[in-house]
């Protein structure tokens, strides 16, 4: 094919939904001008587990997942911004507007529409590379996506200093890193987790932990909910909102449909429900800086890529604090 070349990587391939990954060679084509990144660390995002379960019906195996990619390009430490822009207009917007993201059809998602970082190498446009302040790749693979995700959601929710904010799934990979950013905004942050031990960790980083979503009966309702869990907590989270409160739906870990149990609650309290789909390149770059400066503390467990199936058992058990990081 003119303008393309064939590349071959060794990676953990999803051959069938909900089945073990197979570590093998994987061959695909990329544009001639895309560059190679030697992968040193890749995070296992909750979005990856939804893909693994078959929750994105537009995706078909075989797939090479992984969008939280960090490693070397030409000997320099880099992160890979995971939206591979195919629209020049969107690229121009991203270069100038801190909030700009691409719409449908304007970008390919690394690890979904194009093979990703569960491999020894990945190929992307040079524009997607972001320089890292150091070579501590696992901390970036653990924390950058979570910080950038809640940075974006905070913008959508119009969070301001003094706002009372509930984050569900607060001890997971997105939650435990994103709540640290919310505290930088001056928000009063409440983090929902089912585990007393994880509640202790949230308390250590300045978050008010709650292990029941009826906490508002004693502590009062919140201005904003950032909903990372989805189906399992959505309706209880809505009850915790003040009148005219805002909810941002960010994740749905089950991949199953949501059901609105009490539409009257939405109507009578004049609640707002928004979605937050992604983050901009400038938000990604800002997250890299916060993690690099140590403003955000990274929580993670590392495993070699060859043990990816064991890693997924740990991730899907729900017992992990923070992010699982794979090292090829």
C-alpha positions as CSV (number, residue, x, y, z in Angstrom):
1,X,0.0,0.0,0.0
2,X,1.5,3.4,-1.1
3,X,2.5,5.6,1.8
4,X,2.4,2.8,4.3
5,X,4.9,0.3,5.7
6,X,4.4,-2.9,7.6
7,X,5.7,-3.1,11.2
8,X,6.0,-6.1,13.4
9,X,5.9,-6.0,17.2
10,X,5.7,-8.5,20.1
11,X,2.7,-7.9,22.2
12,X,-0.2,-9.2,24.3
13,X,-3.0,-9.7,21.7
14,X,-6.7,-9.9,22.6
15,X,-7.9,-12.7,20.3
16,X,-11.3,-13.0,21.8
17,X,-13.3,-10.9,24.3
18,X,-13.2,-12.1,28.0
19,X,-10.5,-14.7,27.1
20,X,-6.7,-14.6,28.1
21,X,-4.4,-12.5,26.1
22,X,-1.9,-14.2,23.8
23,X,1.7,-12.9,23.7
24,X,2.9,-13.2,20.2
25,X,4.2,-11.3,17.1
26,X,1.6,-8.9,15.7
27,X,1.9,-7.3,12.2
28,X,0.1,-4.2,10.9
29,X,0.5,-1.2,8.7
30,X,1.2,2.4,9.6
31,X,1.8,5.6,7.5
32,X,5.5,6.0,6.4
33,X,5.9,9.2,8.5
34,X,4.9,7.7,11.9
35,X,7.6,7.2,14.4
36,X,8.6,4.4,16.7
37,X,8.4,4.5,20.5
38,X,10.2,1.8,22.5
39,X,7.6,1.0,25.2
40,X,8.9,1.0,28.8
41,X,5.6,1.2,30.7
42,X,2.0,1.1,29.8
43,X,-1.0,1.5,32.2
44,X,-4.0,-0.8,32.3
45,X,-6.9,1.7,32.2
46,X,-10.4,0.9,33.2
47,X,-11.4,1.6,29.6
48,X,-9.1,-1.3,28.6
49,X,-11.0,-3.7,30.8
50,X,-14.3,-2.5,29.3
51,X,-12.8,-3.3,25.8
52,X,-11.6,-6.7,27.1
53,X,-15.2,-7.5,28.2
54,X,-16.6,-6.5,24.8
55,X,-18.2,-3.3,26.0
56,X,-17.3,-1.4,22.8
57,X,-19.3,-3.0,20.0
58,X,-17.5,-1.2,17.2
59,X,-14.3,-3.0,18.1
60,X,-13.5,-6.5,16.9
61,X,-10.5,-8.8,17.8
62,X,-7.7,-9.3,17.3
63,X,-6.8,-6.1,19.2
64,X,-3.6,-4.7,20.7
65,X,-4.8,-2.5,23.6
66,X,-3.0,0.1,25.7
67,X,-3.2,3.9,25.4
68,X,-1.2,5.0,28.5
69,X,2.1,4.6,26.8
70,X,5.5,5.9,27.9
71,X,9.0,5.0,26.7
72,X,11.8,6.2,24.4
73,X,11.9,7.9,21.0
74,X,15.4,8.3,19.7
75,X,16.7,7.9,23.2
76,X,14.5,10.6,24.7
77,X,11.8,9.8,27.3
78,X,8.4,10.6,26.0
79,X,4.7,10.0,26.6
80,X,2.2,9.3,23.8
81,X,-0.9,11.5,23.7
82,X,-3.4,8.8,22.8
83,X,-5.7,10.6,20.3
84,X,-4.0,10.1,16.9
85,X,-5.5,13.1,15.0
86,X,-6.4,12.6,11.3
87,X,-8.1,16.0,11.0
88,X,-5.7,18.9,10.4
89,X,-8.4,21.3,11.6
90,X,-8.6,19.4,14.9
91,X,-4.9,19.4,15.3
92,X,-4.8,23.2,14.8
93,X,-7.5,23.6,17.5
94,X,-5.6,21.4,19.9
95,X,-2.4,23.4,19.4
96,X,-4.1,26.6,20.4
97,X,-7.1,25.8,22.7
98,X,-6.4,24.2,26.0
99,X,-9.9,22.6,26.0
100,X,-10.0,21.4,22.4
101,X,-10.7,17.7,21.7
102,X,-11.5,15.9,18.5
103,X,-15.0,15.0,17.5
104,X,-16.1,11.7,15.8
105,X,-14.0,10.8,12.9
106,X,-11.3,13.3,13.6
107,X,-8.9,11.0,15.6
108,X,-8.0,7.4,16.0
109,X,-7.7,6.1,19.6
110,X,-4.4,4.3,20.4
111,X,-5.1,0.8,21.5
112,X,-8.5,0.7,19.9
113,X,-8.7,2.0,16.3
114,X,-4.9,1.5,15.9
115,X,-2.7,-1.0,17.7
116,X,-1.5,0.2,21.1
117,X,1.1,-0.1,23.8
118,X,0.7,-3.7,25.1
119,X,3.8,-4.4,23.1
120,X,7.5,-3.8,22.9
121,X,7.0,-0.9,20.4
122,X,4.3,1.4,19.2
123,X,4.0,3.6,16.1
124,X,2.4,7.1,16.2
125,X,2.6,10.5,14.5
126,X,5.5,12.6,15.9
127,X,3.0,15.3,16.9
128,X,1.6,12.9,19.6
129,X,4.9,12.7,21.5
130,X,5.2,14.7,24.7
131,X,8.6,15.0,26.4
132,X,8.9,13.8,29.9
133,X,10.9,15.5,32.7
134,X,12.6,12.2,33.7
135,X,12.7,8.5,33.0
136,X,10.6,7.2,35.8
137,X,8.1,5.7,33.3
138,X,5.9,3.7,35.7
139,X,4.7,6.8,37.6
140,X,3.6,8.5,34.4
141,X,1.9,5.3,33.2
142,X,0.1,5.1,36.5
143,X,-1.0,8.7,37.0
144,X,-1.1,10.9,33.9
145,X,-4.3,9.5,32.4
146,X,-6.2,9.8,35.7
147,X,-5.1,13.4,36.3
148,X,-5.9,14.5,32.7
149,X,-9.3,12.7,32.8
150,X,-10.4,14.5,35.9
151,X,-8.9,17.8,34.7
152,X,-11.2,17.6,31.8
153,X,-14.2,16.5,33.9
154,X,-13.6,19.3,36.3
155,X,-13.8,21.7,33.4
156,X,-17.1,20.2,32.2
157,X,-18.5,20.3,35.7
158,X,-17.4,23.9,36.3
159,X,-15.8,23.0,39.6
160,X,-14.6,26.0,41.6
161,X,-12.8,26.5,44.9
162,X,-15.0,25.5,47.7
163,X,-17.3,23.2,45.7
164,X,-18.2,19.9,47.4
165,X,-17.3,17.1,45.0
166,X,-17.9,13.3,45.2
167,X,-15.8,11.0,43.1
168,X,-16.9,7.3,42.9
169,X,-14.3,4.6,42.3
170,X,-11.9,7.0,44.1
171,X,-9.2,4.4,44.9
172,X,-8.9,3.2,41.3
173,X,-6.4,4.3,38.7
174,X,-8.3,7.4,37.5
175,X,-9.8,8.2,40.9
176,X,-6.8,8.2,43.2
177,X,-4.8,10.4,40.9
178,X,-7.6,12.6,39.7
179,X,-8.8,13.5,43.3
180,X,-5.3,15.0,44.0
181,X,-5.9,17.4,41.1
182,X,-9.3,18.4,42.4
183,X,-7.8,19.3,45.7
184,X,-5.4,21.7,43.8
185,X,-8.5,23.5,42.6
186,X,-9.6,24.0,46.2
187,X,-12.5,21.6,46.1
188,X,-13.8,19.7,49.2
189,X,-13.4,16.2,47.9
190,X,-15.3,13.1,49.0
191,X,-14.1,9.8,47.6
192,X,-16.3,6.7,47.6
193,X,-14.6,3.3,48.1
194,X,-15.9,0.1,49.5
195,X,-12.8,-0.8,51.4
196,X,-11.8,0.6,54.9
197,X,-8.1,0.1,54.0
198,X,-8.5,2.1,50.8
199,X,-10.4,4.7,52.7
200,X,-7.4,5.1,55.0
201,X,-5.2,5.8,51.9
202,X,-7.6,8.4,50.6
203,X,-7.6,10.1,53.9
204,X,-3.8,10.3,53.8
205,X,-3.9,12.3,50.6
206,X,-6.5,14.8,51.9
207,X,-9.7,13.2,50.6
208,X,-12.8,12.7,52.8
209,X,-13.4,8.9,52.3
210,X,-16.9,7.5,52.3
211,X,-17.8,3.8,52.2
212,X,-21.5,4.3,51.7
213,X,-23.3,6.5,49.2
214,X,-25.9,7.6,51.7
215,X,-23.1,9.6,53.5
216,X,-25.0,12.8,52.6
217,X,-27.6,12.1,55.3
218,X,-24.9,13.2,57.9
219,X,-22.4,15.1,55.8
220,X,-24.8,17.0,53.5
221,X,-25.3,16.8,49.7
222,X,-22.6,17.7,47.1
223,X,-22.4,20.2,44.3
224,X,-20.8,17.8,41.9
225,X,-20.5,14.1,41.3
226,X,-17.7,12.7,39.0
227,X,-19.1,9.3,38.2
228,X,-16.3,6.8,37.4
229,X,-18.1,3.6,38.1
230,X,-21.3,4.0,36.1
231,X,-24.1,1.4,36.4
232,X,-23.4,0.3,39.9
233,X,-23.4,3.7,41.6
234,X,-25.1,6.1,39.1
235,X,-28.5,6.3,40.8
236,X,-27.1,6.5,44.4
237,X,-24.7,9.2,43.3
238,X,-27.6,11.2,41.8
239,X,-29.4,11.2,45.2
240,X,-26.3,12.7,46.8
241,X,-26.5,15.9,44.6
242,X,-27.9,19.2,45.8
243,X,-30.7,20.8,43.8
244,X,-29.1,22.1,40.5
245,X,-26.1,19.9,41.2
246,X,-24.0,18.6,38.3
247,X,-23.0,15.0,37.5
248,X,-20.3,14.1,35.0
249,X,-20.4,10.5,33.7
250,X,-16.9,9.5,32.9
251,X,-16.8,5.7,33.1
252,X,-19.1,2.7,33.2
253,X,-16.9,-0.2,34.3
254,X,-19.5,-2.9,33.6
255,X,-20.0,-1.9,30.0
256,X,-23.7,-2.5,30.6
257,X,-26.6,-0.1,30.0
258,X,-27.4,2.5,32.7
259,X,-31.0,2.7,34.0
260,X,-32.4,5.9,35.4
261,X,-34.5,4.7,38.3
262,X,-36.0,8.0,39.5
263,X,-36.5,10.4,36.6
264,X,-38.5,12.7,38.9
265,X,-35.4,13.3,41.0
266,X,-33.6,14.6,37.9
267,X,-36.6,16.8,37.0
268,X,-37.6,18.2,40.4
269,X,-34.0,19.0,41.5
270,X,-33.1,20.4,38.1
271,X,-30.0,18.3,38.0
272,X,-27.4,18.4,35.2
273,X,-25.9,15.3,33.7
274,X,-23.0,15.6,31.3
275,X,-20.5,13.3,29.7
276,X,-16.8,13.7,29.6
277,X,-15.2,11.7,26.7
278,X,-11.5,12.5,26.7
279,X,-8.9,15.1,27.4
280,X,-7.1,17.6,25.3
281,X,-3.4,17.5,24.4
282,X,-2.7,20.5,26.6
283,X,-4.5,18.8,29.5
284,X,-2.3,15.8,29.0
285,X,0.8,17.9,28.9
286,X,-0.3,19.7,32.2
287,X,-0.9,16.3,33.8
288,X,2.7,15.2,32.8
289,X,4.0,18.3,34.5
290,X,2.1,17.7,37.7
291,X,3.2,14.1,37.9
292,X,6.8,15.0,37.0
293,X,7.0,17.7,39.7
294,X,5.7,15.3,42.3
295,X,2.5,17.3,43.0
296,X,0.5,14.2,42.3
297,X,1.6,11.0,44.0
298,X,1.5,7.9,41.8
299,X,-0.1,4.7,43.1
300,X,0.6,1.5,41.2
301,X,1.7,-2.1,41.0
302,X,4.1,-3.3,38.3
303,X,4.1,-6.6,36.4
304,X,5.9,-7.7,33.2
305,X,3.9,-7.8,30.1
306,X,4.4,-11.5,29.9
307,X,2.2,-11.8,33.0
308,X,-0.7,-9.7,31.6
309,X,-3.3,-12.3,32.3
310,X,-2.4,-12.4,36.0
311,X,-2.4,-8.6,35.9
312,X,-5.9,-8.6,34.6
313,X,-7.1,-10.9,37.3
314,X,-5.8,-8.4,39.9
315,X,-7.3,-5.4,38.1
316,X,-10.7,-7.0,37.6
317,X,-10.8,-8.2,41.2
318,X,-11.3,-4.5,42.2
319,X,-8.7,-4.9,45.0
320,X,-5.9,-2.8,43.4
321,X,-5.2,0.7,44.7
322,X,-4.3,2.9,41.8
323,X,-3.1,1.6,38.4
324,X,-1.6,-1.6,37.1
325,X,1.5,-0.9,35.0
326,X,2.9,-3.4,32.5
327,X,6.5,-3.4,31.5
328,X,7.4,-5.0,28.2
